[in-house]
Amino acid sequence: MDVRTVDHPLAKARLTVMRDARTDNATFRAALHELTVMLIYEAMREAPVRTERIHTPVARTEGYWLANPPLLVPVLRAGLGMADQAHKLIPDAQMGFVGLARNEETLQPTPYMESLPSSLAGRPVFVLDPMLATGGSMEYTIRLLTDRGATDVTAVCALAAPEGIEHLAASGLPVRLVTASVDERLNDSGFIVPGLGDAGDRQYGAV
Ligand code: PRP
């Protein structure tokens, strides 16, 4: 599986704010917003463009437009904190939604919401979720997408665990990963180590 790590001082600094247990909810959300810009920037690096001659006030030149903007799919709750920033960078993108809560004992995703276009053939899809831990939630989401014909899926995650990457690679699903860090491991509770805790709770409060 193609894994691209955004290795940049600005990304590291935002991620450090998110990791720090002293960071309050509002500051965490702000850091995730800013990190999302960097992750989407990298995820769009090879996006196809169409060209068209335009006029500047001074001369004619080549203009560039996104040829096939991705469908953005935040995974609720935590992925909501990435949605607006991704949408600002790709204003022509459509957005779908998937709601999952991971069972704290079994670590299996429990779906509670889905709103997706019926056909995704020929459309790139970006799944937005700050955390790739066991990979169960991402696998579940990608299967919803491939069932609708998607063949080009990018998981955009602030953090990933090696276990989650292996899980996705073994699934054989058509996915690549863009992340700011591949951390050390999962602990016995399924949390990423060193990680940042629970990205949903840290943005919106514990439920
Ligand atoms: C977290 C996270 C991912 C999932 C990752 O969400 O945002 O969706 O867990 O874990 P996995 O890779 O082991 O499946 P959670 O279920 O805690 O819900 P929340 O976003 O509502 O906090």
Boltz pocket constraint, residues with backbone or C-beta under 6 A from the ligand:
constraints:
  - pocket:
      binder: B
      contacts: [[A, 75], [A, 76], [A, 77], [A, 78], [A, 79], [A, 100], [A, 101], [A, 102], [A, 103], [A, 107], [A, 109], [A, 129], [A, 130], [A, 131], [A, 132], [A, 133], [A, 134], [A, 135], [A, 136], [A, 137], [A, 138], [A, 164], [A, 190], [A, 198], [A, 199], [A, 200], [A, 201]]
      max_distance: 6.0
